[in-house]
Structure formats: structure tokens, C-alpha cells
Amino acid sequence: MRIRPFASALGVIAALLGTTRAIAAQRAEKNDQSERPEVRSLTLSGVRSVDRDELLQSIATSASHCKSFLLYAFCPLSHSSSIWDKRYLDRTELRRDVLRIRVFYWIRGFRQTTVDTTVAERSSDEVAVTFKIVEGPPTLVRDVHIRQIDSVLTTAQIDRVVELKKGEPLNLIKLDSTVSRLRAVLQDRGYADARVDTATAVDTAAHQGEATITMNPRWLVHVGPIGIEGNKEVSERTIRNSLSFKTGDLFRRVDLATSQRRLYESSLFQRASITALRVRDTTRAARDSAAARLDSVRALRDTTRVQPADSLRPQRAFADTRADTIRAIEINVAEAPPRISRVSGGFNTFDFVQVDARFTHNNFFGGARRLEAVATLGNLFAKQLNGSTLGGLIRFENVTEDVVGDADEFLNPTYNASLDFTQPWLWSPRTQVKSSVTSVTF
């Protein structure tokens, strides 16, 4: 009997503790709302020389907005979180956004930009944020100097890819893009190890700057041994015929991309990857994937195993090439089913019922020869469905209503069959021959 009052006292204490915690939680929520109010509007003032939307994406602070354009009609009527994507003010990120905006402008050539912020209270838990931006004078490009260690590119070729121009703001993004494009041009000419370096000099008082781009093509790189893995039914010769390069050719990354696209377009493979390996890196690569690359590594260590028929250059000249100017090519494929069958059907109110059957053989007698057979039956059940209503909802057209003479021929089934044969790689991977036979019966 003495336990019950004690238990009641514990219950009262627990209830009091629960009430205290609830009150503390409500106070914490109110404090959090006051410290992180909702951003109802965000304004960027003074933006003239850069893209406003791009600048907004570079900062963390954003304003609340409607979740979808489909809800625009309801957003002015309610501020519910179900239709509004609410954004709250983070004062730490707000201070960082000032630096983000200055960096954004600095990279684009405006190195004297200043930024100030204003946070205006609209209510107890809502604010309006304004970034006041003074862009300042841009740092203009006085000149762009292009230096070539070896004269590989002509002046016209260089001018076509240089984006940074004299008299424009010193935009480091354009400078970096120019470096990437120059490197790509050199790599497409066989200089896979080319280096492109930049240097800038800025006269702060005059708000002018100069950029120097130095191109060092270094040496020509050739295609080394080509290893193929993963093929079972598709012959190695078929895969090699799809390539835009062979052993001894200049190594160009555009050829790798083109060859990979052709392997996919043949429909013979679910996956096709082409990887270039340095000869001196094959030991490390073998440790990473010993089982998959063992054969390629062995071939690389013995360049005499390269077949003369696969090279455009004499074997001795190829063997004398420096080791780091050779790229071994590793091709890894996963074959797709060579035979594909498909049957489909449908109907409409004018052509009635139609059935279509298609058979494709992507490796017909090998060599990636493609055979495609298509057969179509149409106008099925036309006599029964002509002018009728299906289920009270679908009404078929009466196609013989205005026909003079024998109308039955318009209700007979129609037949269409075709046979296409494609022979790829006629003299070149870029050419192919296609022959077709079509039979149509009405």
C-alpha cells in the first residue's frame, strides 16, 4: 500500500519534467527561428557585367520560392511548406557569400569589386537580403603572348582556339579554356604528352594585364600493341576493323573516341572501353588489375611481338621509338546477344489492327554483317470492325462509305516484308554497302 503514493509521485515528477522539456524545446525553436529567419527575397544590385543567374548559383544564400511552376496559382494564396520551398538565413554562409561574389568577379577580370550586405526584417521571422555590388573597373588584357617551343601549329590554328582577346577583361576562365583547347589540338596531332603552361602579369595601377601561353609539344606518340579482351563470339579481326587506328599510327585521342563509338554502333557489344597505357606504367597497372591486363603487359615488355602487318611503319623504326612515346591500347568488351527478335502490335480507328515482327542478326556470318528482316500485317479484322463501335467508347471509321465499286478490296489484309543486308568496312571503316529487298502486297 505504501508503494502507490511513491509511484504517483514519480508520475507527477515525470510529467513535470516532460512539460519542462516541451517548454524548453519551444523556446529553442523560437530562438532558432529568430536566429535563422526565412529569406523571403534576395536582391543583387549593381550587377552589370556578369550573368546574374550564374552569380546566384555561385552563392549559398537563396530566397524561398514555389516548388513547381504547376503550383504558381496556389503559391500567392498560401505559404505552406507543401507548396513552398522555404530557405532560411545562415549568417555564416552570408559572410562567406561576400567572399564568393568577390572571387566570382575576380576570376572574370574584375579585381576591384566590393560587396556589402543588407538584411532587412520584414516580420519577426522573415527577412529580405540584399547584396550591394560595386563592380569597379575591369583589368583589361593588354596582350596575349603565344610561345611555341617547337613550331607545330600555325598562327591561324592558334587564333581559332584562343578565347582570351586583347582589350577584354582578364578572364581566367577563358584563359583556362584556351589552355584546354590548345592541349586538345596538340593531342589530336599526335602530341599526347604536350604541355601548355600559362603566366599572367598584372599592372594594378593601370588596370591592365598580360597573359603568356607556352606550348611544348615535346614528342610524337605512337600507338603500341593493341590488346583485346572479353570477346567470345565476335572475332578479334572484327573488332580491329572497327578501329580508326592500328599499331604504329600516331596516337590521337579523337581516334580512340571515334573507335569506341563505332564499337557501340555495331550493336555487338553491351559495353566497350578503350584504355591507353604508358609502357612504363604497365607494371603498376598490372598490380591494380593483374588478371585482366596480364597479356597486355607481357606484350608491352616484348615489342618484337608486334605484327608488321598491323603497322604503317617499318618494324625496326617502331622498335627504336622511345618507351614513353608509345601508348599500348587495351580494348575490353562485353558482347551483346547477336540475334534480336521483336513482335509488336496495335490498332487505331482507321487502319484497324496491325502486327509487326522484326528479326535482326548483328553478326551474320561474322564480320559484323547485319541482316534485318521485317514483316508487317495490317488491316486485320477490317471487315468486322469497319464502322463499328467497340465498348461504346471507340468508333472505327467506315473506310468504304464513299467507295464506288468493289469495297472488299479496301478491307482485305495488307502485307509488307523487307530484308536488309549491310556489309560494313568496305575499303575503310567509314564506308559500308547496304542492299534491300522489299515486298508489298495490298
WODADA-V62959 format. One record per residue. N is the residue number from 1. RES is the residue in one small letter. SS is DSSP state (helix for helix, strand for strand, loop for the rest). PHI is phi in whole degrees, 0 to 359 (none if undefined). NEAR is the number of other C-alpha atoms within 10 Angstrom. Layout:
N,RES,SS,PHI,NEAR
N,RES,SS,PHI,NEAR
This chain:
1,m,loop,none,5
2,r,helix,279,6
3,i,helix,284,8
4,r,helix,296,9
5,p,helix,300,10
6,f,helix,296,10
7,a,helix,295,11
8,s,helix,296,11
9,a,helix,295,12
10,l,helix,299,12
11,g,helix,296,12
12,v,helix,295,11
13,i,helix,297,12
14,a,helix,298,12
15,a,helix,296,12
16,l,helix,296,12
17,l,helix,297,12
18,g,helix,297,12
19,t,helix,296,12
20,t,helix,297,12
21,r,helix,296,12
22,a,helix,297,12
23,i,helix,295,12
24,a,helix,296,12
25,a,helix,295,12
26,q,helix,296,12
27,r,helix,296,12
28,a,helix,296,12
29,e,helix,293,12
30,k,helix,294,13
31,n,helix,295,12
32,d,helix,295,12
33,q,helix,294,16
34,s,helix,287,14
35,e,helix,279,14
36,r,loop,234,17
37,p,loop,288,21
38,e,strand,284,24
39,v,strand,272,25
40,r,strand,274,20
41,s,strand,209,17
42,l,strand,225,17
43,t,strand,236,15
44,l,strand,248,14
45,s,strand,256,13
46,g,loop,92,12
47,v,loop,277,14
48,r,loop,229,10
49,s,loop,254,11
50,v,loop,233,13
51,d,loop,284,9
52,r,helix,296,12
53,d,helix,295,8
54,e,helix,294,10
55,l,helix,293,15
56,l,helix,298,15
57,q,helix,288,10
58,s,loop,273,13
59,i,loop,249,17
60,a,loop,272,13
61,t,loop,288,20
62,s,loop,213,20
63,a,loop,263,18
64,s,loop,297,16
65,h,strand,208,17
66,c,strand,293,19
67,k,loop,294,15
68,s,loop,210,11
69,f,helix,294,9
70,l,helix,289,10
71,l,helix,256,12
72,y,helix,301,14
73,a,helix,291,10
74,f,helix,261,14
75,c,helix,299,18
76,p,loop,293,9
77,l,loop,272,8
78,s,loop,214,11
79,h,loop,247,15
80,s,loop,290,11
81,s,loop,292,10
82,s,loop,287,11
83,i,loop,242,17
84,w,strand,250,18
85,d,strand,267,14
86,k,loop,277,18
87,r,loop,239,17
88,y,strand,243,19
89,l,loop,280,24
90,d,loop,250,16
91,r,helix,293,13
92,t,helix,293,8
93,e,helix,293,14
94,l,helix,296,19
95,r,helix,294,13
96,r,helix,291,14
97,d,helix,296,19
98,v,helix,300,19
99,l,helix,292,15
100,r,helix,299,18
101,i,helix,293,19
102,r,helix,296,19
103,v,helix,295,16
104,f,helix,304,19
105,y,helix,289,22
106,w,helix,300,19
107,i,helix,297,15
108,r,loop,267,19
109,g,loop,101,24
110,f,loop,254,24
111,r,loop,268,21
112,q,loop,250,16
113,t,loop,291,18
114,t,strand,240,16
115,v,strand,224,17
116,d,strand,230,11
117,t,strand,236,16
118,t,strand,226,12
119,v,strand,244,15
120,a,strand,256,13
121,e,strand,282,15
122,r,strand,262,14
123,s,strand,202,10
124,s,loop,293,10
125,d,loop,229,17
126,e,strand,226,18
127,v,strand,223,22
128,a,strand,240,19
129,v,strand,253,21
130,t,strand,230,16
131,f,strand,258,20
132,k,strand,264,17
133,i,strand,249,19
134,v,strand,247,15
135,e,loop,295,20
136,g,loop,75,12
137,p,loop,287,13
138,p,loop,282,21
139,t,loop,271,26
140,l,strand,271,22
141,v,strand,281,23
142,r,strand,281,19
143,d,strand,194,16
144,v,strand,239,17
145,h,strand,260,11
146,i,strand,248,15
147,r,strand,242,14
148,q,strand,243,13
149,i,loop,296,10
150,d,loop,235,11
151,s,loop,285,11
152,v,loop,257,14
153,l,loop,256,15
154,t,loop,279,8
155,t,helix,298,10
156,a,helix,295,8
157,q,helix,295,12
158,i,helix,290,15
159,d,helix,298,12
160,r,helix,291,11
161,v,helix,252,15
162,v,loop,282,18
163,e,loop,268,17
164,l,loop,281,22
165,k,loop,244,17
166,k,loop,295,15
167,g,loop,92,13
168,e,loop,266,15
169,p,strand,301,23
170,l,loop,286,29
171,n,loop,273,21
172,l,helix,288,16
173,i,helix,292,14
174,k,helix,294,17
175,l,helix,294,21
176,d,helix,293,15
177,s,helix,295,15
178,t,helix,297,20
179,v,helix,299,22
180,s,helix,296,13
181,r,helix,289,18
182,l,helix,296,23
183,r,helix,296,21
184,a,helix,294,17
185,v,helix,297,20
186,l,helix,294,22
187,q,helix,294,22
188,d,loop,286,16
189,r,loop,254,18
190,g,loop,98,21
191,y,loop,262,25
192,a,loop,292,25
193,d,loop,259,17
194,a,loop,295,19
195,r,strand,241,16
196,v,strand,232,19
197,d,strand,248,13
198,t,strand,230,14
199,a,strand,212,10
200,t,strand,234,14
201,a,strand,228,12
202,v,strand,240,16
203,d,strand,263,12
204,t,loop,297,11
205,a,loop,293,7
206,a,loop,271,9
207,h,loop,55,19
208,q,strand,224,20
209,g,strand,211,21
210,e,strand,235,18
211,a,strand,237,21
212,t,strand,239,16
213,i,strand,245,20
214,t,strand,248,17
215,m,strand,251,23
216,n,strand,237,20
217,p,loop,294,23
218,r,loop,63,14
219,w,loop,219,15
220,l,loop,285,19
221,v,loop,243,25
222,h,strand,247,24
223,v,strand,283,23
224,g,strand,266,29
225,p,strand,300,26
226,i,strand,248,22
227,g,strand,255,19
228,i,strand,237,18
229,e,strand,225,15
230,g,loop,97,15
231,n,loop,278,15
232,k,loop,237,10
233,e,loop,271,13
234,v,loop,279,18
235,s,loop,289,13
236,e,helix,295,15
237,r,helix,297,10
238,t,helix,298,16
239,i,helix,293,20
240,r,helix,296,18
241,n,helix,294,19
242,s,loop,277,24
243,l,loop,278,18
244,s,loop,268,19
245,f,loop,214,21
246,k,loop,213,20
247,t,loop,304,24
248,g,loop,101,24
249,d,loop,288,18
250,l,strand,295,24
251,f,loop,278,28
252,r,loop,230,22
253,r,helix,293,17
254,v,helix,295,15
255,d,helix,291,15
256,l,helix,296,19
257,a,helix,294,14
258,t,helix,295,14
259,s,helix,294,23
260,q,helix,295,19
261,r,helix,296,15
262,r,helix,294,19
263,l,helix,297,22
264,y,helix,290,16
265,e,helix,293,11
266,s,loop,289,16
267,s,loop,64,18
268,l,loop,271,23
269,f,strand,228,17
270,q,strand,280,12
271,r,strand,215,15
272,a,strand,213,18
273,s,strand,239,16
274,i,strand,238,16
275,t,strand,239,13
276,a,strand,258,17
277,l,strand,236,18
278,r,strand,286,17
279,v,helix,297,22
280,r,helix,285,14
281,d,helix,263,11
282,t,helix,291,20
283,t,helix,296,16
284,r,helix,294,10
285,a,helix,296,17
286,a,helix,294,17
287,r,helix,293,11
288,d,helix,287,11
289,s,loop,214,10
290,a,helix,295,15
291,a,helix,293,9
292,a,helix,280,15
293,r,helix,245,20
294,l,helix,299,16
295,d,helix,297,15
296,s,helix,295,23
297,v,helix,296,22
298,r,helix,297,14
299,a,helix,295,18
300,l,helix,291,25
301,r,helix,286,13
302,d,loop,228,11
303,t,helix,292,16
304,t,helix,288,13
305,r,helix,281,11
306,v,loop,293,19
307,q,loop,283,11
308,p,helix,301,15
309,a,helix,293,11
310,d,helix,270,16
311,s,loop,240,18
312,l,loop,274,14
313,r,loop,249,13
314,p,loop,301,11
315,q,helix,299,17
316,r,helix,292,10
317,a,helix,296,9
318,f,helix,291,22
319,a,helix,291,16
320,d,loop,277,9
321,t,loop,293,13
322,r,loop,301,13
323,a,helix,297,15
324,d,helix,276,14
325,t,helix,258,22
326,i,strand,244,27
327,r,strand,242,25
328,a,strand,283,24
329,i,strand,251,22
330,e,strand,246,21
331,i,strand,248,20
332,n,strand,239,18
333,v,strand,233,21
334,a,strand,232,14
335,e,strand,287,17
336,a,loop,262,15
337,p,loop,301,13
338,p,loop,289,17
339,r,strand,251,15
340,i,strand,231,12
341,s,strand,238,11
342,r,strand,211,10
343,v,strand,233,12
344,s,strand,220,10
345,g,strand,207,12
346,g,strand,184,11
347,f,strand,207,13
348,n,strand,215,13
349,t,loop,282,17
350,f,loop,245,16
351,d,loop,262,18
352,f,strand,62,21
353,v,strand,262,18
354,q,strand,224,18
355,v,strand,234,15
356,d,strand,233,16
357,a,strand,234,15
358,r,strand,220,16
359,f,strand,230,16
360,t,strand,230,18
361,h,strand,242,20
362,n,loop,276,22
363,n,loop,220,21
364,f,loop,290,17
365,f,loop,58,10
366,g,loop,76,13
367,g,loop,72,19
368,a,loop,60,24
369,r,loop,289,19
370,r,strand,247,22
371,l,strand,241,21
372,e,strand,230,19
373,a,strand,243,18
374,v,strand,229,17
375,a,strand,226,18
376,t,strand,228,18
377,l,strand,246,17
378,g,strand,231,21
379,n,strand,63,22
380,l,strand,286,18
381,f,loop,58,15
382,a,helix,295,22
383,k,helix,296,16
384,q,helix,283,10
385,l,helix,263,20
386,n,loop,299,20
387,g,loop,75,17
388,s,loop,265,16
389,t,strand,240,13
390,l,strand,257,10
391,g,loop,66,7
392,g,loop,75,7
393,l,loop,244,7
394,i,strand,250,11
395,r,strand,248,16
396,f,loop,276,18
397,e,loop,292,17
398,n,loop,267,15
399,v,loop,284,16
400,t,loop,255,16
401,e,loop,297,10
402,d,loop,254,8
403,v,loop,275,10
404,v,loop,258,7
405,g,loop,102,8
406,d,loop,287,8
407,a,loop,267,13
408,d,helix,296,11
409,e,helix,295,11
410,f,helix,279,15
411,l,loop,252,20
412,n,loop,283,15
413,p,loop,297,18
414,t,strand,247,16
415,y,strand,232,14
416,n,strand,215,15
417,a,strand,223,17
418,s,strand,215,15
419,l,strand,225,16
420,d,strand,242,15
421,f,strand,233,17
422,t,strand,238,17
423,q,strand,252,16
424,p,strand,277,20
425,w,loop,57,17
426,l,loop,272,10
427,w,loop,71,8
428,s,loop,203,11
429,p,loop,298,15
430,r,loop,274,11
431,t,loop,243,10
432,q,strand,204,13
433,v,strand,241,10
434,k,strand,229,12
435,s,strand,236,10
436,s,strand,225,12
437,v,strand,231,10
438,t,strand,232,12
439,s,strand,230,10
440,v,strand,232,11
441,t,strand,229,9
442,f,loop,246,12
